[in-house]
Amino acid sequence: MAECHPVGFQWVGEAKARGAKVVHIDPRFTRTSALADLHVPLRIGTDIAFLGGLIKYVLDNELYFKEYVVAYTNAAALVGEEFVDAEDLDGLFSGFDPENRTYDEASWQYEPEEPPHTNGDDPAKAAEQERSEQHPDVKRSDRAQAAGSGGPPIPAKPKRDETLQHPRTVFQVLKRHFARYTPEMVAEVCGIEPEVFLQVARWVTENSGRDRTTAWVYSVGWTQHSVGAQYIRTASILQTLLGNIGRPGGGIMALRGHASIQGSTDVPTLFNLLPGYLPMPHVLQHDTLEDYVADAAGKAGFWGNKRAYTVSLLKAWFGDAATAENDFCFDHLPKISGDHSSYQTIAAMIRGEVSGYFLVGENPAVGHPNSRMNRFGLANLDWLVVRDLQMIESATFWKEAPEIETGELAPESIATEVFFVPAASHAEKEGTFTQTQRVLQWRHKAVDPPGEARSDLWFYYHLGRILRERLKDSTDPRDRPLLDLTWDYPTHGPEAEPSAEAVLREINGTGPDGRALSSYLQMQDDGSTAGGCWIYCGVYADEVNQAARRKPGREQGQVASEWGWAWPLNRRVLYNRASADPSGKPWSERKKYVWWDEEAGRWTGLDVPDFEAQKRPDYVPPEGARAQDAIAGIDPFVMQGDGKAWLFAPAGLVDGPLPAHYEPAESVVENGFYKQQANPTLEMIDGPWNRANPTRSEVYPFAVTTYRLTEHHTAGGMSRTLPYLAELQPEFFVEVSPELAELRGLTNGEFATLVSARTAIEAKVLVTERVRPIRLRDGRVVHQIGMPYHWAYAGISTGDSANDLLGIVLDANTHIQESKVSTCDIVPGPRPRGPELLEFVESYRRRAGVASGKVGLNGRDPVEAVAGEGSTAS
């Protein structure tokens, strides 16, 4: 956090000055480690083992917050008799389909308290929906993440045993599942001393309960694993057991400040989501709007209002053209048919299946893993639009890529027509930035952009305007979605810049009277309201840009709710009704945050209550209640179908209802917990340009991870071009331990070559104790290598790209790459050049038994030669 989020880390420093303990769990010793009370250098890719050990410690020593757990979680819920845990199937859960590498979630369900809700109580319709949900294309399209900011719908509320003693309660399932995660096993798998683990366990549990809370903070790198979603799930289980969710000083903070990452998923830029985490319609499931919203019909929780959110979105986009008679233009929405995520799209480019591509603030020629494969993809387009501040590598690959030297790319044969469109920086445009705490902050334009540089808003507005003008007389039905769009934003200035405030107001939403809505509770499903993103509703309440508020902290309370605006409804701590006990009283005076005011008849406190303001703690939903009306007064997790925090996920995750430790796809050791080595559902992209290193290979014997430096920014386009920053970190380097340097004959400051089944790169050697060998209990030593990922061939400071070394293997929940752990070999000296590099890498493949990675010109027409005789590796 100190390295990658230094501005936010100042608050950790202030907390430490007031007595807080800071523990840094990371394979490398970094700037954060230097300021922490304890650094825990675990083996790369073993976080679930470590967190699972903490969960076992909490359960075994009865240190969980019992009243909180019984009342606010699904610990008391009964899991159905058909469920079989990974503990009994050696790493697999019940319902696994080995042919498609997917799970059928049916056996993970609760034992229902009442007959499950079906689709309109129509058995045939329900059966058809069930069949479509099990189709491989539907599963590959990422239905798990479609649940977004809330939980996925569940068929019915479960039976519960409030004593937690029934063997099929979630609580007992959880205890059995984590029984093998002992301190000794954690030490064996993670490579840390049991006493270090126990020190962390004591600090975390002593600082949790009625009077104290502990926070967990992770960076985006925690998601960049083939089990990344389950990393965060494991942390959430621990925090929920300790009562650290929905309470001040607790929670799990995802550090995602760069380039408004939070905003880009809220609004969003993901292939499978609509704004506000509504799922994209699927071609096999959603012929009509009614089909699309059927999964939420009659469900408890705020997802029960899915139809209102969807209709309001369609009205915001299509205005008067969207009517009840035409399904509010639902057919105007594109429907996904499978996995259209970024890396699958790159593979489709190489196959010649993609004609054009827009790159906006992204540099896959450097920033994506297996950058060589990405460059092949770009070389097989008809056209490419690059919008960026600099002439980045993804715009110049056709004439400067390293594959030109090897003969794999030839500029004269690349048909891709590149349009470079200069972009305005954040200081040169107005608009909102959504930061890691979900706070929208308005940014005023400081200076005009130089030359022909323009804002993204300007570019897309005028592109849409020009296209609509050209198609205005079209009678082709496929043009109707574009022509029906509401595209009437006011503009200002000599460049006709669209009003960002007008766009924010449209995102907020308006009511029948044309005035801005104040809450998503005002959204209707009859077409009388419009709103571009339901979770952002309220950011323009009272016709005021709430995101532009800048009231100084000294003039307001400790929550500082008048600095920017947080979704939903300016709540700074999600699920904060959990900060009070079931009767509505604070768990303790010290942690008083939100509570029930009996005299006023409403919830009140330091924050905006994340609960219906006048819903009493003793409210019991009547028979047949739906949406928020079906949430009891004692259920704080209002987005979940049962109002509870989920220790066990009966739906919504494609790789298991509970986290299990799996080794990375490329690992130097075997899984110490289960026979199942890696995540059985991980997503592979097969092709000669994406060969995988075999697990536990003597040819690729070392673990390697990537990271960023404070002095450089992401793929380097904003930092390698600046003299001052290039001087601070002048060249690409790799960190190795003194032991590994001695083992491989590496010299500090000299070149080394790192090689994988994808390619080989060179870097200067930094011999340092910041990356230490991990000694496992059986005597094995795991050597680890660290690589910053900012460099490439362009800019003032140049070097090979760390991401070239990595393969592409993905978390099946999120389609995020496993770029934080891989394997390689390292040898002294610079890498070979030209065609000799290809033969050097191919010789490693032959030794490892990996199929050939040679390709024809521009990545097409793979060479048929087999590197490893009889190999089936890919």
N, C-alpha and C positions, 0 to 999 in steps of 0.2 A: 504493500500500500504506500509506503514511503517512496518507493522507486517509481511506481506507475501512477499514483494519485497523491502527489505531495501536498496539494492544497487541502484535500480532505484529511490527510494524515495529521494536520496540525491539531485537530480535535482529539485524536488519539493521544498526542503528546500532552494536551491539556488535561485529559482524563488521567494519564499516568502521573502528572504533577499533583493531582488530587488524591493519589493513592491507588489507582486502578492497576491491576496486573495486566501486562501485555504479553501474550504468548504468540510466537510466530512459528507456524508449522509449514515448512517449505524445504525442498531438497537442497536449495542454495542458501548460503549466508549472504544476505543483502543489506541494503540500508535499513530496512525494517528490522532485520535481526539485530543490527547494532544498537537499536533503541529499545528492543524488547527486554523483558525480564527473563525470558527463556526462549531459546531457539531450539526447535525440534526438527532435525534434518532427516525426515523419513524418505524411504525409497520412492522414486518417481512412480506414480500410478497406483499407490496403495492407500489412498485416503479413506476408502470405505472400510478397510480393515481397521484403521486407527479409530475412526468414528464409531464403528461397530463395537470396538472394545470399550469405548466410553459408554455406549448404550448398555452393554452387559454390566459394567461397573455400577451404573445407576440402578439397574433392575436388581442385581444380586444384593446390593447393600440397601435396598429400599429407600433410595435417595430421591426418587421421583416425587413430584408435588401431587400427592394423591388426590386431594379435593379437586384440583384443576383437571387432572387426568380423567377422573371418573365423570366429571360434569361436562367437560368441554371437548373431549376427544372420542374417537370411536373405539377406545380400549375395551369398553363393555360390549361392543357389538359381536354377535356370533357369526363366524365365517361358516359357509356351507360345508356339508360333509364331504363334498367331492374334492375340496382343495387338498393338494399335496405339496408340501413345502420343498424348497431346494435342498434342505437338510436331508430329506429322504430320497431325493432323486439325484444326488451328487452334483448339484449345481443347476439343475433344471427345475422349473415349476411345472405343475400340471397344466395340460393344454398345449404343450409345445408341438408344432408341426415342423419336423426336421427338413422336409422337402422345401418349404418356403421360408424357413427360419423365422416363423411368426408364432405368436401365442393366440389361442382362443381364450378369452377372458371369462368364459361361462363358469368355469370351476372356481373362479376367485370371488364369486359373489357372496354377499351376506345371506344368512338364513332369514328370509323376510318375515316381518311382523304381520303382514297382510298380503293378499295376492298382489303380485307385481303389476304395476301400471303397464298397459300395452298401448300401441299406437292407435288411439281413438277407440280402444277396446275392440278392435277389429283383428281377430286372430290371423286372418290371411295376410293383412297388411303388416302385422307385426312379424310374421314369419318371413315375408319378403324383405323387410328391413334387416332382419337378422342375417339373411343370406347375403345381402349386399355388404353388410359390415364385415363379413368374414372374407370377402373377395380380396385376393392379394393386392390388386391395384388400389383398393380402398385403404388397406393397411399401409401400403407403401406411401400413400399420399399424406401420411402423418396425421391420422385422426386423433392421436394422443395429444399433441400440442394444441389442437383446435379447441380444447377446453379452456385454454388461455388463463386469464387471471382468476378463474374460479375452478371448481371441480367439475368433472364430467357428470352428466345426469346418471342417477342410479334408479333401478326399477322400483324400489320400495325401501322404506325405512326398515332397519334390521331389528331382530330380537336382541335384547340386551340383558346382561347379567351384571348388575351394579356392584356385585361383590368381586368381580373379576376372577372368579374361581373356576368357572366352566372351562373345560379344556379347549373349547373352540372359540373362546373369546379372543379378540384381537390381542389382548394383553398377554394371554398365555401362548398364542402363536408367536408373538414377538419374543417372548422369553426363550422359547425353544429355538427359534431361528438364530438368535445371537448367542446361544449357549457356547458355541465353539470359539467365540471371539475373546479368548482369555488374554491376559497380559502377556503370557508366554507366546501365544500364537501371534499377537500383535508384534511382539519383538521379532519373531521369526520371519514374518512376512514383510514388515515395514523396516526392519533393521535398526530399531531404536531400543535402548535399554529399558527393561520393565520398570525401573525406578523413575525414569523420565516420564514414561506413560502414566504412572501412578501419580506423579507430581501434577501433571496436567489435569488428571481426573479429580484430584482433591481440590485444586483451585477452582475448576469449573463448577463442581457441585457445592462447594462451600459458598460460592458467590451466586447461588440460585435458590429460589424458594419464595416465601411470602415477602421477605424484606429486601431481597437482592436479585439482580438479574445480570446475566452474562450475554454478550453479543458475539455473534460470529460474522466475520467479514471475509468475503471471497472475491477474487478478481475474475475477469472473464475467462482466464486460463482454466478455472475449475470446470468450466463447461466444455473445454476442448479435450475431451476424452471420449472413448467409445462407451463409457458409462457415466458421462458427465451429468445427465439429468438425475441419476441415482446418487451421485455425490451430494447434490443439494438436498435430495430426499432424505439421505441419511442424517445430514445436519438438521433438517427440519424435524425428524423423529426425536433426536436428542433434545432439541430446544423445546419441543412440545412436552416431552416427559418432564422436563425441568420447569415448566410453566414460564418459559421465556418468550412466548409468542403473544403479540397483542399488548405488550406491557412496555413501559418506558425503559430504555437501557437494554432491551433484549432484542429479539428478532434475528434475522439473517439479512445482511446487507450485501447486495450484489454491486460491486464497484464497476459501473458501466458509464463513465462520464464522457468518453471520447466520442465526438461527432454525433452527439445526441442518440446514442445507441438505444436508450430507453424509449425515446420518442419514435425511433424508426421501427420498433416492434409494436408500439401502441397504435400507430396510425394506419398501416404498417408497411414494411418493405419485404414481407415474407410471402412466399408463393401460396401458402395454405391458409392464410388468415385475411380477413377483412378488418377494417378499423374496429378497435375495442375488443380484439380477440374473438370476434365472431368467426366461425370456420368458413373457409371458402366452400361453396357448393361443389358437390362431386357428381360427375356425369352419371354414375351408376346408382346414385341415391336420391337426387333432388331434382325431379322434373318440375316441381311447382314450389311456390313459397310455402304451401302447407306441408309438403314433404320436408322442406328445409327446417321448419320450426317444430316439427312433430316431436323431436327428441326432448324438447323442453316443455311441451304441453302438459299441464297438470303437475309439474315438478315443483318441489320446494326450493327456496333460495332465489336470489335475484336473477339467476339464469332462467327462471321461469318466465321472465319478461322478454325473452329472446325475440319474439315477434315484434314487440314495440320498438326494440332497438333496431331491428332489421328494416322495418317499414320506414322508420324515421331516417335511416341511412339512405334508403332508396329515394325518399322524397328530397333529401338534401342533394343527391346526385342528379336526379331526373326531374325534379320539380313538378310542374303541372302535367307533364307527360305520364307521370306515375299515378295510376288510379287503381281503385279496387277492382275495376273491370278487367284490367290487363295485368293483374297480380303485382301491381306497383312496379312494373318493369323488371320483375325478377329475372325474366329471360334475357335481359340485357347483360346480366353478370356472366362472365366467363365461368366455365366449370372445369375443375381440374380432373384429370383422368389417371393420375399416378404421381410418382415422385418427380416434380419439376424443380427440385432444389438446385442450388448453384452448381455443384460438382457434377451432377447428372447432366446438367445443361452443357457443361464444358465437354463431357464425353460425347454428347450428341453433336456438338460443333465439329469435333474431329471426324465423326461419321458423316458429316455433310448434311445434317438434319436441321441446322439452324442458319437462317439467312442473315439476320442482323441482331445487334446487341448494343445496349446502352450501358456505359460504365460511368457511374456518378459517385465521385468520392471514394473510389475503390481502385486498387491496383493489383489485379490477380497475377500479373506477370512477376510480381515480387511477394505480395502479401498472402497469397494462397499457398497451401502446402502443395508439393509437387508442381512447382511453378513451371517446370518444363512442359508438363501436360497442359497447363493453362495456356502457355504460349502456342502450343500446337493447336489448341482450340481456336484461339483468336486468328490464327493463320488460315483457317478454313471457313471464315465468314465471307459474305458478300460485302457487308458494310459494318462499320464499328463507329459509334459515337462516344468520344471520351470527353467528359466535362471535369476539369480539374484546374488547380491553381498553377501547375507546372506541366511541362511536356514530359509526363511520366513514362515509365518503361512500357506500360500497356498501350501507349500511343506510338512508340518507336520500335516495338519488338521486331517489326518486319524488316528493319535495316540494321538493328544493333543487338539482337538477341544472341546469347552464346551459342545457340544451335546453328547459327550461320557458320561459325568457325568449324563446327563438327561436320557440316554438310547436311544436317537434318532439316534446315530451313534454307530456302533460296529466295532472296527478295524478288527476283524477276518472275518467280512462279507463284507468288502470293497475290491472290486476287482481292484480298480484303482492302476496301477503300475506307481509310480512317478519316473521320471528321473530328478535329480537335476544337472544342468550344471552350474558351477560357471562362472560368467560374469566379465568382466573387467570394471572398473569405467571410468568416463570421463577423468581422469588424466592418464589412462593406455592405451589409444588408440588414434589414430588420426582420424580426420574427421571434418565435419561441424556441427554446432549447429545453428539452426535458432531461433532467439529470437523475442521478442514481437513486434519489429519494422520491422519485416520481413528481418532483416539483417542476412546473413549467415556469421558466423565467424569460421575460421579454428582453430582447436585445435591441437596443436602438442603433441605427447605423451611425458609425463614427466618421467615416470618410467615404467618398465615392470610389467605386472600383476603378482600376486603371484601364485605359484603352477600351477594348471591346468586351472586357469581362462583365458578366451579368450574373444576377442571382439565379438560383434554381427556380424560384417562383416565376421570374420573368421568362426564363427559357420554356418552361412547361406551359405557362399560360399562352404565350404567343405561338408556340408550336400547335397547341390545341386550336387557337383562334384561326391560324392559317389553314389547318386541315379542315376545320368546319366550313370555312369560307369556300374551299375548293370543292367540298362535297355538298354544298347547300342545295343543289338541284337534284341530288341523287335519289333514286327510288329503290335502290338496292336495300333489302331488309338488313343486311349486315352493317350498313352505315348508320342505322337508326340509333344505336347506343351512343355514338359520338355526337350525332346531331341533337339528341334529346338531352344531353348534359346541360345542367345549369352552368353557364359560362359567362356570367355578367359581372365580373369583379371590376370595381372602379380602378382606374389607373391614375398616376400622377407623374409629373416631371417630364423632361424632354425625352426620356427613354421609355415613357409609358409603363412605368413600373407598377405592377398590380399591388393593391393594398393588402398587405399581410394581415392587418387587423380585420379586414372584411373576410378573409379566409378563416381566421381564428373564430370569428363570430359564426360563420357557417358550420364549422366543426362543433362549436358549442351547441348550436341548435336554436330554433325559433318555434314559437307556439302559434295557435290559430290567429292571434292578434298581430303576428309579425314581430313581436318583441322577443328578445333573447330569453331562453329557458334558464331557470336557476338550478334545476336538478333533473337527473335522468328519471326520477320518479314521475315527472310530468310528461314523459314521452308516451305517446299513444300508438296503438296498432291499427288505427283507422285512417291514417294518412293526414291527420290534422296537425301533426308536428313533424319537423325536419331536424336532423342533427347528424353531422358527419362522423362523430365518434362518441358513443354514449358515455364512456368513462371520463371524457373531457367536458361533459355537460356541467356547466357552472363556472367555467373559466371566463365567461363573458356575462355572468349574472348581473342584473340591474343595468345592463348596457355599459358595463365598465370592464375594461381589460384588466382582469384580476391578476394576470401574469406579470403586469408591469408595476405592481405595488412594490415599494421600496421603503417601508416604514422601518426606521432604525430599531435594532434590538433593545436599546435602552428605553424605548417608548412602548414596549409591549412585553408580554409574558415570555416564559422560557421556551415555549413551543414556537414563537415567532411566526404565527399563522398569517401575518400580513406582509410577509416577504415572499413574493411569488405566489403560486397557487398549486396545490398538490391534488392529483386525482386519487380517489374519487371524492368530490365535494369538499376539497381542501383538508382532508384528513391526513395528518402527518404520520400516524401509526395505524397500520391496517389492523382490523379485527380488535380494536381497542376496548370493546365491551368486555373482553377477556381480562382487562386490568382490574375488574371488579369481581367479587364472588357471585355465586348464583343469585343471592338475594339483592345484589346491586351495590353492596358495600365494598369499598376498596379492600384489597387483600391485606394491605398494611398502610399506615399513615405515611410511611416513608416513600412508598411507591404509588401514592394516590394520583390518579390520572383521569379516569372517567368513571362516574358513579351515578346511581339513581337518586334523584331528589324527590322524595315522597311528597313533600309540601307543594312543589311546583308541578309534580306529575310528569316529569320528563328526565331524560338523561342529560347530564351536564358534566363539566370538568375542564381540564386545561386544553383539551383538543376537541375538535368536532367529533362527536360520538359516531363510531362506525356501526350504527344501529338505528333503527327507527326511533326517533326522539321520544315518542310518547308510548312506545311499547313497554308495558310493565314487565318486571322480572318474573312475575307469576302468570304471565300470559300463556295459555295453552291453545294451540291451534284447533279450531273446530273441524269437524269431519268434512272432508272435501276441500279444505283450504289449499291454495296454490301459491306459487312464487313466494314473496316475502311474508304473506299471511300465514304460510305453513311453517315458518320459523318460530320456534318457541322463545319465550322471554329469557331462557337460560342458554340459548344457542348462539354464541358470538360469531361463529364462522359462517357468515350470512351468504356467501357465494356457494357453499357446499349444499348438496341436495339434502343432507341430514343436519346441517348446521354445526357439524363437528369438525375438528381438525383430524386429519386422517393419518394415523400411525401405520395403517395398512391400506393400500389403495386397491379397492375392488374393481376399479376401472380407470382408464386414463393414461396408463403407462404400457408401452409395448414390450418391455423387457422384464416385467415381473412386478408383483404387488408389494414386494419388499426388496430393499437393496441387498445385493450379494457381492462379495469380492470376486471380481474376475481380473485376470491379468490383462494388460494392454494387448492389442492385436499383435504387436511386435514386442516380445518380452524376452529377457535373458534368463528367466527362471520359470519353473512350472508353478501352477496354482497350488498353494499350500492348503487351501480350504476344501476344494472340490475337484472332482475329476474333470469337470467342464473347465477348460483352460481360459477362454475369453468369452465375452458377452455373446451368447448364442444368436442374438438378433442383430448383431452389428452389421452395418451396411458396407458392402464391398463394391468397388468399381473395377471391373475386370478389364484388362487391356495391356498390351505390351508396354505402354507408357506409364503403367501404374503397378509394376511388379512389387510383390510384398516380400520382405525379409522373413525367412522361416523363424518360427519361435525357437528359442534356446539354440541358436545357430552359433557354431564356433567360428563361422566366417564373419558374422556381424555380432561380436561378443559384448559390445558396450551399449549402455542406455544413454540416450541423448534427449535433451529437452530444449525448448526455445523460450525466450523471454524478451522483454523490452527494456530499454534504458531510459532514464530520465531525460538525457540530453537529445534523444531522437524520438520521432513520433511515427508509430505504426510502420507502414512500408517505406518511410523515409522521404516521401515526396515533399514534405513540409520542413524537413530538417537537413537532409544531406545536401541541399542546395544553398544552405546558409553558411557563410564562412565561419561564424563564431561557433555554431554548434558542431560543424565539421571539425573544427580545431579541438573541441572538447573531447570528441570521440572520433578519431581520425580514420580508423580502419576496422574492418571486420576481424573479429577475434573469436576464439573459443576458450572456455575455461576448462582446465583439467587439473586434477589433483597431482601433488608431487609423486604419489605412488604410481599413477597412470603414466606420468611423464617418464618415470624411470623404466616402467614396464615396456613402453613403446619407443623409448629413445627420443622423446620430444624435448625441444629446447625452448625455454622462454624467449619470446620475441621473434622466433623463427617460424617458417611456414610448416603447417601440417596439412595432410589430405584426409578428408573424411569421405567414406564411401558407403553407399547403400545399394539396394537393387534398382534404385531409380537413376542415380548419377553419382558423381564425385565432385566435391567442392574443396577449396583451399581457404585457410584462414591463418592468421597469426596466433601463436600459442600464448596463452596466459596461464602460467603455472601458479595455482593458488589453492589455499586450504578452504576457500569459500565453497568449493565443491569437493566433498569428501567421499571416499569409498564407503560403501555400506557393507558391513560385515554381518552376514546372516548367521543364525545360531548353529547351522550345520557346518560352519567353517567357510562357506563360499563367500567370495568377495565380489560385489557388484560395483563396477566402475561406472561413473556417470559423467557426462559431458554437457556443458551449458553453451548455448549459442544465442546471441542476440539476432533478431530477424529483420533488421532495418536495411541491410545493404543490398545493392545491385550494381549494375554496370553504369548507371547514369548519375549525374550530380558532381559535386566537388569531391566528396569522399566516396570512393567506389570500392567494390569488392564482390565476391561471390554471394549468392543469396542462400541463406540458411534453409529457406523453405524448399529450395531445389532438392535437398536431401530427403525430404519427407514424402511418404506415400499418403494417399487419401483413403482413409477408412473412417466411418461415420457412426455417431450415436444415432440409433434408429428412432429415438424420440424426437430429436431436433435436427438431424442431418448436419450437425456441427462436427467438424473434423477432429481427429485425435492428433493434434499437433504438439501437445505437451509431453508426449513420450513416444519414442521410437528406438530403433537400434541402428548401429553402424559399426564400422571399423575405423581406426585412425592410425596413420603411419606418418613418419617424418617427411618433410619436403613438399614442394608445390605439386599440384595435380598435373597430369599429362594434358596436352593441348590437342585440338583438332581431332581427327579420326582416332588418334591414339587414346583419347579419353574414352571413346565408345568401346574400344577393345579392352581397356583397363576395367571398366565397369562390367563388361560382359564376362571377363575372366572370373570376377567375383561371383557372378550368377552361376557360372558353370560349377565352381567349387561348392556353392551352396545348394545346388540342385534346383535352381530356379529357371523357369522357361525364359527364352530369349526376350530381351527388351528392345531389340533393334527394330526400327521402323523405317518406312519409306519416306520420300520427300514430304515435308510438312506434316509428318506424323501419321500419314495415311499408309495403307498397304503394308502391314507388318511383315517383317522378314520372317520366313518360315523356319530358319535355323533354330534348333533347340539347344539352349545353353546347358541344361542339366539332362543327361540322357535318361529317358524314362520318367522325367519329372512331371508331376501334376501340379506343381506349385504355380500360383498366378498372383 
